[in-house]
């Protein structure tokens, strides 16, 4: 067993010379074997080792005695010791977590604190090969997320350093045998025999059946875990690149806008991961009721050929599809918008509610015919000009059009997002003649008169 653990540790570069290493120790056979094993290689690697034992106060004096046992053993073996009591019962009521989840959260929070206190490089935990099989089976039952299916990592970043698990290559039976060979009498947690916890059920009833078919299932599973984690790491890197290319982020509003055709040009595997990256970016805390159903809804929205569609996600996140764009936004974080009506003198300038500026001048030599500029003969319009949002029944006409067309239909043809139409500015003269649907369509005045003086309007988006 020792040679396998050494080879496994070397393969994954788990140890470094002169490292400060914390060891999570419960008093059970797995963690006591780990503490003993690390003490045997301490001199070889010049390790500064600190054992950490936590009393979750779930078994009264019994769990308190476990911590005392670890402390006494550390004194015998010359290992520095730190102990801590945490109130799991109170925390789980406050956080609305189950017993195991609450205990784990408090445990890892304390580990992180001690990593800071000791400026530690490593936190060694005693998860073994059977734990890996159990975890992957449990995740297979609970989740469709490939990351969850990849199981327990051998090494991962944590606090100021890394978590390492040197025993993922061996079984629980081997660790119990190791304890016996080295005169270690570990503490036994009676709760491990109860079927009320899913892990215990898998351990007692499912794992033995698998081992009947393959006694080395822990090795097979560990190789699968490492392969899945390597694949997942690569795909996540590619998904982050995709995210940076396809997602337009508005940090002030906590919004993400994607261009659908560009998004769909990437492989589906990256589309799925990028979808989750977007959600991770938007949600401060991931909703418990977010599931694969929402992923299906998202991809259904991408494929929907209708111009405008909306779906609701948990915690007031709304997905709004408008032609080739899809917007993720939180409803309560959206500023309230309303229609407006302003007048513009010539010459003159006004600031629009969206932050843009519209200016007007007289000129004998109009020089700019860009999308942000409108030019007409001064005698063709009646002043003042009115800048407003659309009204029911608004129509306009332009050169080459037989008759006039509804503003509503122009918006549809131009694929203007539905939520932008109610605040989109247009220009009309004092006779009610719509001259310009800004940035979309330039009309022609009803009056057909000409002189050498022109009115030139310029729309500057600024921060709009």
Secondary structure, 3 states (H helix, E strand, C coil): CHHHHHHHHHHCCCCCCCCEEEEECCCCHHHHHHHHHHHHHHHHHCCEEEEEEEECCCCCHHHHHHHHHHHHHHHHHCCEEEEEECCHHHHHHHHCCCHHHHHHHHHHHHHHHHHHHCCCCEEECCCCHHHHHHHHHHHHHHCCCHHHHCCCCCEEEECCEEEECCCCCCCHHHHHHHHHHCCCCCCCCHHHHCCCCHHHHHHHHHHHHHHHHCCCHHHHHHHHHHHHHHHHHHHHHHHHHHHHHHEEEECCCCEEEEEHHHHHCCCHHHHHHHHHHHHHHHCCCCCCCCCHHHHHHHHHHHHCCCCEEEEEEHHHEEEEEECCEEEEEEHHHCCCCCCCEEEECCCEEEECCCCCEEEEEEECCCCCCCCCEEEEEHHHCCCCEEEECCCCCCEECCCCCCCCEEHHHHHHHHCCCHHHHCCCCEEECCCCCEEEECCCEECCCCCCCCCCCEEEEEEECCCC
